[in-house]
Amino acid sequence: MLASIKEFFRVISELRYIIPMVRYKWPELDSNASLAHSFQNTVDEYGEKDFLYFEDEVWTYSKTNELQMFSQIS
């Protein structure tokens, strides 16, 4: 009996973590909340700035975006 009362209060204390997850509202599909939209906004703002450094190559935001778009077409 005591164990079930303890378990009840343990579950009740977990509600503070569960309730926010249940109330979370996912972004709409056409909203600008996706990673792709965020990256596109960054490309628009910082297009010619360096984005990736690998060995002796440097890619800008624009070049990375162009290569990503090209890979979707192929």
C-alpha positions in Angstrom: 0.0 0.0 0.0 2.8 2.4 0.9 4.6 1.6 -2.3 1.6 2.4 -4.4 1.1 5.8 -2.6 4.8 6.6 -3.2 4.4 5.6 -6.9 1.3 7.8 -7.2 3.2 10.9 -5.9 6.2 10.1 -8.1 4.0 10.1 -11.2 2.3 13.3 -10.0 5.7 14.9 -9.7 6.6 13.9 -13.3 3.6 15.9 -14.6 5.7 19.0 -14.6 7.7 17.5 -17.4 4.8 15.8 -19.3 2.4 18.7 -19.5 4.6 21.1 -21.5 5.3 18.3 -24.0 1.6 17.7 -24.4 0.9 21.4 -24.9 3.7 21.9 -27.4 2.3 23.3 -30.7 4.3 22.1 -33.7 5.0 24.7 -36.4 2.8 24.7 -39.5 4.4 23.1 -42.6 4.5 26.4 -44.5 6.0 28.4 -41.6 9.5 29.7 -41.6 10.5 27.5 -38.6 12.3 24.8 -40.5 16.1 24.4 -40.7 15.9 24.9 -44.5 14.1 28.3 -44.1 16.6 29.4 -41.5 19.5 28.5 -43.7 18.0 30.3 -46.6 17.6 33.4 -44.5 21.2 33.1 -43.5 22.3 32.7 -47.1 20.3 35.8 -48.0 22.0 37.8 -45.3 25.6 36.4 -45.3 25.8 34.9 -48.8 29.5 35.7 -49.6 30.9 35.1 -46.1 32.9 32.0 -45.4 30.8 29.1 -44.0 32.8 25.9 -44.3 36.6 25.4 -43.9 37.9 21.9 -44.9 41.6 21.3 -45.5 42.4 23.9 -48.2 38.8 24.6 -49.3 36.6 27.4 -48.2 32.9 27.4 -49.1 30.7 30.4 -48.7 27.0 30.2 -47.7 26.0 30.8 -51.3 28.2 28.1 -52.7 26.9 25.6 -50.1 23.3 26.5 -50.9 23.9 26.1 -54.6 25.5 22.7 -54.2 22.6 21.6 -51.9 20.0 22.8 -54.5 21.9 21.0 -57.3 22.0 17.7 -55.3 18.2 17.9 -55.0 17.8 18.1 -58.7 20.1 15.2 -59.5 
